[in-house]
Amino acid sequence: MDARGHVKKPKSKDGGTRASSAISARGLDWFVFFLADVQTGFGPFIAVYLTANKWSQSDIGLLLTVGSLIVLFGQIPAGALLDSLTTPLRVAAIAVSAIGLSALIFALSPTYLGAYTSRVMQASASCVLGPAIAAISLGLVARSKVAERLGRNASFASIGTALAAATMGLCGYYISNRAVFFVTAALAVPALIALYSISPGDIDVKRAHGGDKQRFSGLKDALKFAAQHKTVFVFAFCVFLFHLANAAVLPIIAGNLTQRSSNTATIYIAAAMLLPQFVVAVISPWVGRMSQRFGRKIFLLIGFTALSVRIVLTSHITDPVVIVLIQSIDGISAAILGVLVPVTVADLAQGTGRFNTVQGFIGCAMGIGASVSTTLGGFLADRYTTSTALMTLGTVAAVATIVVWLTMPETLREDDDA
């Protein structure tokens, strides 16, 4: 026991402090893997399923927007809730159960009432799960290992998404589009089993919250806190622009391919989701390690630039096979943002005790971007052409890259090995 009364953890072979048991670490690996499986069912497969049930692109875009708005308004309260809890494990379990149930509702009732009920449940649960995984990761490992741990999370998530996309694509092609959502519901079970293998005692509560919590006596203290952390707002604007450009791309592609041939659309969309995940699985751990060595900003610029290139190329291609191949570029952006968003939040919130609240604020900005993107993309695709919609989104992505370059500082601290 040290001078502060903290129990010292046993040393690992590399001399660092061992912050988690092997069982909890593996539990987190598999929880991330199966949760990605579950969430995959609520991706572009929604557009395919509803298009086949005679929904218009505008109606689909509105449904997706409703979900995005729920995530938008729920992120900050969810973050504050997690900061108030000793462990996020119980809330995460409830959220996974809700998503499994929502998948069943969606499969059994693709009506307006069923679809909106399902979307509300899934989006509400998702508000908690992303921040919860990041908080668990932050509490399980030493500060200097967080980027690598989050890279590992992204790798397991991408493998889970890829396998789920392949499985669901085959189910949609050989069985029915509805089968995708039955598979989604079933995958919630192993996700819960993996979650329960993570021991609450292995999570460092202080580290998971980003330090000792700063209490505000009133609005003046809250405004002072915000003024001292202006980079949080800069980063929020950057990720807002990224998701404004990115969120509508796959739904637009899914709708376009379904209109051409509803029989083959599911398999094409599954492939478009599958290829990027292989890229994410391979490079995410490397991104985590290298961002700890070379800094965060250079990788953010690479991720934003890759988004611009992908959208512009997609807008000029009509061959569905080539369109699918181009989506592999999304793996670069997904790997970088998947690792660096929570890592950068951890950098910005270090010492505040409000990691989850700040993460909720950044998630709120992402939700705004995604909600506007799906509505804007659906409207432009219906009113004009798919190419026009994609070129508009590509322009937003280019602007986002410039904003990161000009306004976002480096957030890696020299004392991060502590």
Backbone torsions as a table, in degrees:
resi	resn	phi	psi	omega
1	MET	NA	135.8	-177.4
2	ASP	-88.3	-174.9	-175.4
3	ALA	-64.8	-24.5	-179.5
4	ARG	-88.8	-1.2	179.9
5	GLY	87.8	10.6	179.3
6	HIS	-88.2	137.7	177.4
7	VAL	-74.3	128.7	179.8
8	LYS	-79.4	136.3	178.7
9	LYS	-84.0	151.3	178.4
10	PRO	-64.9	148.1	-178.7
11	LYS	-76.3	142.5	175.3
12	SER	-89.8	173.8	-175.7
13	LYS	-61.4	-31.0	-178.0
14	ASP	-85.7	6.3	176.7
15	GLY	89.9	-10.0	179.3
16	GLY	-78.4	170.9	178.7
17	THR	-85.1	127.9	178.8
18	ARG	-78.1	114.9	-172.5
19	ALA	-102.3	-3.3	180.0
20	SER	-153.7	155.0	175.2
21	SER	-78.5	159.0	179.3
22	ALA	-62.9	-35.3	-179.3
23	ILE	-66.2	-44.2	179.7
24	SER	-66.6	-39.6	179.3
25	ALA	-63.3	-43.7	177.4
26	ARG	-67.5	-35.7	177.5
27	GLY	-60.8	-41.6	177.4
28	LEU	-65.1	-41.2	176.5
29	ASP	-52.8	-52.5	-174.4
30	TRP	-75.0	-29.5	175.2
31	PHE	-64.6	-45.8	177.9
32	VAL	-61.1	-41.5	-179.6
33	PHE	-60.0	-52.8	-176.0
34	PHE	-73.7	-31.7	176.7
35	LEU	-64.6	-38.4	176.0
36	ALA	-61.8	-38.8	175.5
37	ASP	-57.4	-47.4	-177.1
38	VAL	-63.8	-45.8	-177.0
39	GLN	-68.7	-25.2	-179.6
40	THR	-59.6	-35.2	-179.5
41	GLY	-61.8	-21.9	-179.3
42	PHE	-101.2	20.2	176.0
43	GLY	-89.7	-138.8	-178.4
44	PRO	-60.6	-16.0	177.9
45	PHE	-61.1	-26.0	176.0
46	ILE	-60.6	-45.3	-179.1
47	ALA	-62.7	-41.5	179.7
48	VAL	-64.7	-47.5	-177.2
49	TYR	-62.2	-46.0	-176.7
50	LEU	-75.5	-33.7	175.3
51	THR	-61.9	-41.0	177.9
52	ALA	-66.1	-23.1	176.6
53	ASN	-96.2	22.5	171.6
54	LYS	72.2	24.7	173.1
55	TRP	-81.9	144.7	175.8
56	SER	-81.8	164.8	178.1
57	GLN	-62.3	-36.3	179.2
58	SER	-66.2	-41.4	178.6
59	ASP	-65.4	-40.2	177.6
60	ILE	-64.8	-43.5	178.6
61	GLY	-60.6	-38.6	179.1
62	LEU	-66.1	-42.2	177.9
63	LEU	-60.3	-45.6	179.1
64	LEU	-64.0	-36.2	179.5
65	THR	-65.4	-40.5	177.6
66	VAL	-57.0	-46.0	178.0
67	GLY	-62.0	-42.6	-179.7
68	SER	-64.4	-37.2	179.0
69	LEU	-67.1	-36.0	176.6
70	ILE	-64.2	-44.6	176.2
71	VAL	-60.8	-40.2	179.3
72	LEU	-57.3	-53.4	-176.0
73	PHE	-78.1	-17.8	-177.3
74	GLY	-93.0	-14.6	-173.5
75	GLN	-64.1	-48.9	-176.5
76	ILE	-67.2	-47.5	174.8
77	PRO	-59.2	-37.4	178.8
78	ALA	-64.8	-40.8	177.6
79	GLY	-64.0	-43.8	178.6
80	ALA	-63.3	-38.9	177.4
81	LEU	-60.7	-46.3	-179.2
82	LEU	-64.3	-36.6	178.3
83	ASP	-66.9	-22.3	-178.8
84	SER	-88.5	-9.9	-176.6
85	LEU	-99.1	151.1	175.3
86	THR	-70.5	-39.4	178.9
87	THR	-141.8	142.0	179.7
88	PRO	-87.7	4.9	-170.1
89	LEU	-64.7	-43.2	-176.6
90	ARG	-67.1	-43.2	178.6
91	VAL	-62.1	-39.7	178.6
92	ALA	-62.1	-39.2	179.5
93	ALA	-64.2	-42.6	178.3
94	ILE	-63.3	-40.8	-178.8
95	ALA	-64.7	-42.7	178.8
96	VAL	-63.0	-41.2	178.6
97	SER	-61.5	-39.8	180.0
98	ALA	-65.5	-38.4	179.2
99	ILE	-67.2	-40.6	177.0
100	GLY	-59.9	-42.4	178.7
101	LEU	-66.6	-39.1	-179.7
102	SER	-64.6	-33.7	177.4
103	ALA	-64.3	-40.6	177.7
104	LEU	-62.9	-42.9	179.1
105	ILE	-61.0	-43.4	-178.1
106	PHE	-64.4	-40.2	-179.1
107	ALA	-67.8	-39.0	-174.5
108	LEU	-84.4	-21.3	-175.6
109	SER	-144.4	84.5	178.4
110	PRO	-81.2	30.2	175.8
111	THR	-83.3	174.6	177.8
112	TYR	-60.9	-43.8	-179.9
113	LEU	-64.8	-47.1	-179.6
114	GLY	-64.2	-44.8	-177.5
115	ALA	-64.9	-42.7	-178.7
116	TYR	-72.6	-36.1	175.4
117	THR	-61.7	-46.3	179.6
118	SER	-61.6	-45.7	-177.0
119	ARG	-64.5	-39.3	178.9
120	VAL	-63.5	-44.5	179.4
121	MET	-63.9	-47.2	-177.4
122	GLN	-63.7	-43.4	-178.7
123	ALA	-67.1	-40.0	179.7
124	SER	-62.5	-43.3	179.1
125	ALA	-66.6	-36.1	-178.2
126	SER	-66.1	-24.9	177.9
127	CYS	-56.8	-34.0	-174.9
128	VAL	-89.1	-38.1	-166.9
129	LEU	-66.8	-44.4	179.7
130	GLY	-59.7	-54.1	176.4
131	PRO	-60.0	-35.1	-178.5
132	ALA	-64.7	-42.8	179.0
133	ILE	-62.6	-43.1	179.2
134	ALA	-64.5	-40.7	179.5
135	ALA	-65.7	-42.7	176.8
136	ILE	-59.8	-43.9	-179.6
137	SER	-62.4	-44.1	-179.2
138	LEU	-63.1	-35.8	-179.3
139	GLY	-80.2	-19.7	-176.8
140	LEU	-85.2	-26.3	-173.2
141	VAL	-126.0	162.9	176.9
142	ALA	-65.7	155.3	-176.1
143	ARG	-54.1	-40.7	-177.3
144	SER	-72.0	-11.9	-179.1
145	LYS	-104.4	1.9	-175.9
146	VAL	-63.0	-45.1	-178.7
147	ALA	-60.1	-41.8	179.5
148	GLU	-67.4	-39.8	178.8
149	ARG	-64.4	-42.6	179.1
150	LEU	-69.1	-30.7	173.2
151	GLY	-65.2	-38.6	176.8
152	ARG	-65.0	-41.3	175.7
153	ASN	-56.8	-47.9	-178.1
154	ALA	-62.4	-36.5	179.4
155	SER	-65.7	-47.2	178.6
156	PHE	-65.3	-37.8	179.0
157	ALA	-64.3	-40.5	-178.7
158	SER	-68.5	-38.6	176.9
159	ILE	-64.1	-43.0	177.7
160	GLY	-62.0	-43.4	179.3
161	THR	-64.4	-41.8	-178.9
162	ALA	-63.5	-47.5	-179.5
163	LEU	-66.2	-38.7	179.0
164	ALA	-67.1	-41.2	179.4
165	ALA	-62.2	-41.6	178.7
166	ALA	-64.5	-46.4	-179.7
167	THR	-63.7	-45.4	-178.7
168	MET	-69.2	-35.9	176.4
169	GLY	-62.0	-43.3	178.2
170	LEU	-66.2	-40.0	177.4
171	CYS	-62.2	-42.9	179.7
172	GLY	-65.2	-35.1	-177.1
173	TYR	-78.0	-47.0	-173.2
174	TYR	-91.8	-23.5	-179.0
175	ILE	-110.2	-79.7	176.4
176	SER	-169.5	162.0	176.7
177	ASN	-62.8	-29.7	179.9
178	ARG	-65.9	-31.1	-177.5
179	ALA	-60.3	-28.2	179.2
180	VAL	-54.4	-40.4	-173.7
181	PHE	-82.2	-24.2	171.1
182	PHE	-68.6	-40.0	176.6
183	VAL	-62.6	-42.5	178.9
184	THR	-57.1	-45.7	-179.8
185	ALA	-63.2	-40.8	-178.1
186	ALA	-65.1	-33.9	-176.9
187	LEU	-71.4	-12.5	177.0
188	ALA	-66.6	-25.8	-177.2
189	VAL	-66.5	-54.3	178.1
190	PRO	-64.8	-26.2	175.9
191	ALA	-63.2	-42.1	178.8
192	LEU	-67.2	-39.2	178.3
193	ILE	-61.0	-44.0	179.2
194	ALA	-64.5	-40.5	-179.6
195	LEU	-61.1	-40.6	-177.7
196	TYR	-72.2	-9.3	176.4
197	SER	-85.3	-7.3	177.3
198	ILE	-86.5	122.0	-177.5
199	SER	-83.0	128.2	176.7
200	PRO	-57.0	-31.3	-179.1
201	GLY	-68.3	-17.1	179.2
202	ASP	-87.0	-4.0	-177.9
203	ILE	-98.8	118.2	176.5
204	ASP	-75.2	109.2	-172.6
205	VAL	-62.6	-45.0	-178.6
206	LYS	-61.4	-45.4	-179.2
207	ARG	-67.5	-37.0	179.5
208	ALA	-64.9	-24.8	179.0
209	HIS	-95.2	-4.2	-179.0
210	GLY	83.3	24.4	178.9
211	GLY	115.1	-171.1	177.5
212	ASP	-72.3	133.3	-174.7
213	LYS	-69.0	130.0	175.9
214	GLN	-85.2	122.7	-178.5
215	ARG	-93.3	140.7	-179.9
216	PHE	-105.3	127.9	178.1
217	SER	-83.7	-14.8	-179.9
218	GLY	-176.0	-173.3	-178.1
219	LEU	-62.1	-35.1	-179.3
220	LYS	-60.3	-43.1	179.3
221	ASP	-66.9	-38.4	179.2
222	ALA	-64.7	-42.7	179.0
223	LEU	-67.0	-35.6	177.3
224	LYS	-64.5	-41.5	177.3
225	PHE	-60.4	-44.9	-179.4
226	ALA	-63.8	-40.7	-179.2
227	ALA	-65.5	-29.4	179.9
228	GLN	-80.2	-9.1	-177.2
229	HIS	-130.1	54.4	-176.9
230	LYS	-65.0	-28.5	-179.1
231	THR	-63.0	-25.6	176.2
232	VAL	-59.4	-41.3	-179.3
233	PHE	-71.4	-36.2	176.3
234	VAL	-62.6	-46.5	-179.8
235	PHE	-65.5	-38.2	178.3
236	ALA	-60.5	-40.6	179.3
237	PHE	-66.9	-37.9	179.0
238	CYS	-62.9	-47.7	-178.7
239	VAL	-72.2	-27.1	173.2
240	PHE	-59.7	-48.6	179.9
241	LEU	-63.9	-38.7	179.7
242	PHE	-59.9	-48.8	-177.1
243	HIS	-75.0	-26.9	172.8
244	LEU	-61.1	-37.6	178.9
245	ALA	-80.7	-32.4	-167.3
246	ASN	-94.2	-37.7	-166.3
247	ALA	-60.2	-34.0	-174.4
248	ALA	-87.3	-8.3	-171.2
249	VAL	-62.7	-55.7	-178.2
250	LEU	-65.9	-41.1	174.9
251	PRO	-58.8	-38.1	178.0
252	ILE	-64.9	-44.9	178.4
253	ILE	-62.5	-42.9	-179.2
254	ALA	-61.2	-45.7	179.2
255	GLY	-63.4	-41.3	-179.8
256	ASN	-64.3	-44.1	-180.0
257	LEU	-67.9	-35.4	179.4
258	THR	-67.2	-38.4	177.5
259	GLN	-63.8	-32.4	178.0
260	ARG	-73.8	-45.2	-179.4
261	SER	-160.2	103.7	-178.1
262	SER	-67.3	-22.2	-178.5
263	ASN	-72.3	-32.8	-176.7
264	THR	-105.3	-7.6	-174.7
265	ALA	-60.3	-42.4	-176.6
266	THR	-60.2	-42.6	-177.8
267	ILE	-70.0	-35.8	176.8
268	TYR	-66.3	-44.5	-179.7
269	ILE	-65.9	-38.1	176.5
270	ALA	-59.9	-42.1	178.9
271	ALA	-66.8	-37.9	179.3
272	ALA	-65.5	-28.2	176.0
273	MET	-84.2	-31.7	-174.1
274	LEU	-71.1	-47.2	-175.1
275	LEU	-59.5	-47.3	178.5
276	PRO	-60.0	-31.4	-177.6
277	GLN	-67.5	-32.0	174.6
278	PHE	-63.6	-41.3	178.1
279	VAL	-62.7	-46.0	-180.0
280	VAL	-60.8	-45.0	-178.4
281	ALA	-59.3	-37.6	-176.5
282	VAL	-77.9	-44.7	-168.8
283	ILE	-97.6	-14.0	-175.9
284	SER	-59.6	-48.5	177.6
285	PRO	-59.6	-37.6	178.3
286	TRP	-65.0	-41.8	177.5
287	VAL	-59.7	-43.5	179.0
288	GLY	-60.2	-46.4	-179.6
289	ARG	-66.4	-45.7	-176.2
290	MET	-70.0	-31.0	178.1
291	SER	-69.1	-25.3	175.2
292	GLN	-75.8	-22.9	-178.3
293	ARG	-94.2	-44.5	-173.5
294	PHE	-107.0	-5.5	179.5
295	GLY	102.2	170.2	-174.9
296	ARG	-89.0	-37.0	-167.7
297	LYS	-62.9	-42.2	-177.4
298	ILE	-60.8	-37.1	179.7
299	PHE	-75.3	-34.4	174.3
300	LEU	-60.6	-42.5	178.7
301	LEU	-62.1	-40.6	178.5
302	ILE	-63.5	-43.8	-178.7
303	GLY	-64.1	-42.8	179.8
304	PHE	-68.9	-38.9	178.6
305	THR	-64.3	-40.7	179.1
306	ALA	-60.5	-37.1	177.5
307	LEU	-62.3	-45.2	179.4
308	SER	-59.4	-47.0	-178.2
309	VAL	-62.1	-44.8	-178.7
310	ARG	-60.6	-45.7	-176.9
311	ILE	-67.1	-43.3	-179.3
312	VAL	-63.1	-43.8	178.7
313	LEU	-63.2	-43.3	-179.4
314	THR	-61.5	-37.3	-177.4
315	SER	-68.2	-18.9	-177.2
316	HIS	-103.7	2.5	-176.0
317	ILE	-115.1	141.5	177.4
318	THR	-113.9	-22.2	-179.6
319	ASP	-68.5	119.0	-176.5
320	PRO	-60.8	-31.9	179.2
321	VAL	-66.6	-43.8	179.6
322	VAL	-67.2	-40.0	177.4
323	ILE	-57.4	-44.0	178.6
324	VAL	-62.0	-43.8	-179.7
325	LEU	-63.0	-38.4	179.7
326	ILE	-62.9	-30.3	-178.5
327	GLN	-65.2	-13.4	176.2
328	SER	-62.2	-25.3	177.0
329	ILE	-62.6	-27.5	178.6
330	ASP	-59.4	-25.6	179.0
331	GLY	-61.3	-33.3	179.0
332	ILE	-66.3	-50.9	179.3
333	SER	-62.5	-43.5	-177.3
334	ALA	-64.0	-40.8	179.1
335	ALA	-64.1	-47.0	-176.8
336	ILE	-67.4	-48.6	-179.8
337	LEU	-69.3	-36.1	179.7
338	GLY	-61.7	-34.3	178.8
339	VAL	-87.9	-46.6	-168.0
340	LEU	-82.5	-21.2	175.8
341	VAL	-63.3	-56.8	178.5
342	PRO	-66.6	-31.7	178.0
343	VAL	-65.2	-45.3	179.7
344	THR	-65.5	-38.9	175.5
345	VAL	-60.9	-42.5	177.8
346	ALA	-61.7	-39.7	176.1
347	ASP	-60.5	-47.7	-174.4
348	LEU	-71.4	-31.3	-175.8
349	ALA	-95.6	0.7	-175.5
350	GLN	-58.7	127.7	178.0
351	GLY	86.8	-1.8	-177.4
352	THR	-95.6	-23.3	-174.6
353	GLY	75.1	11.0	-177.2
354	ARG	-126.7	39.3	179.9
355	PHE	-56.6	-47.7	-176.0
356	ASN	-70.3	-34.6	177.2
357	THR	-67.3	-44.1	176.6
358	VAL	-64.1	-40.6	177.5
359	GLN	-62.1	-37.0	176.3
360	GLY	-64.1	-38.6	178.1
361	PHE	-65.0	-43.6	177.0
362	ILE	-64.4	-40.8	176.5
363	GLY	-62.6	-33.9	176.9
364	CYS	-62.7	-44.7	177.9
365	ALA	-62.2	-41.0	177.0
366	MET	-63.0	-40.1	179.6
367	GLY	-64.8	-39.8	176.8
368	ILE	-60.5	-47.8	179.9
369	GLY	-60.0	-44.4	-178.5
370	ALA	-66.8	-40.0	-178.0
371	SER	-66.7	-42.9	178.0
372	VAL	-68.0	-36.5	-177.4
373	SER	-61.6	-48.4	-176.5
374	THR	-66.3	-38.0	177.4
375	THR	-69.3	-46.2	179.5
376	LEU	-62.5	-46.2	-179.3
377	GLY	-63.0	-43.9	178.6
378	GLY	-63.7	-41.0	179.0
379	PHE	-63.7	-47.1	-178.5
380	LEU	-65.5	-37.6	179.5
381	ALA	-67.4	-38.2	178.7
382	ASP	-74.2	-42.5	-173.9
383	ARG	-79.0	-37.3	-177.4
384	TYR	-117.8	-108.9	178.9
385	THR	-139.3	164.4	175.5
386	THR	-60.4	-40.3	-180.0
387	SER	-62.2	-41.6	178.7
388	THR	-62.8	-43.2	179.4
389	ALA	-61.1	-45.3	-178.0
390	LEU	-68.5	-38.7	179.0
391	MET	-65.0	-36.6	176.6
392	THR	-63.0	-45.7	178.2
393	LEU	-64.3	-36.2	177.5
394	GLY	-63.6	-36.5	177.0
395	THR	-64.7	-41.8	177.2
396	VAL	-61.3	-41.0	179.6
397	ALA	-63.1	-38.5	179.3
398	ALA	-66.2	-42.3	177.0
399	VAL	-61.9	-40.8	179.7
400	ALA	-60.3	-41.0	179.2
401	THR	-61.8	-42.1	179.5
402	ILE	-64.8	-40.0	-180.0
403	VAL	-63.2	-42.7	177.4
404	VAL	-60.5	-46.4	-177.9
405	TRP	-60.3	-41.8	-172.7
406	LEU	-88.1	-27.1	-169.5
407	THR	-118.7	-22.2	-173.6
408	MET	-87.4	118.9	177.9
409	PRO	-79.9	168.4	172.8
410	GLU	-75.0	132.7	-176.1
411	THR	-106.9	-8.9	178.5
412	LEU	-67.4	127.9	-178.9
413	ARG	-97.6	151.5	179.9
414	GLU	-67.8	-23.3	-176.9
415	ASP	-95.5	17.4	-176.9
416	ASP	-70.2	-9.6	175.2
417	ASP	-78.7	-7.2	-177.8
418	ALA	-71.9	NA	NA
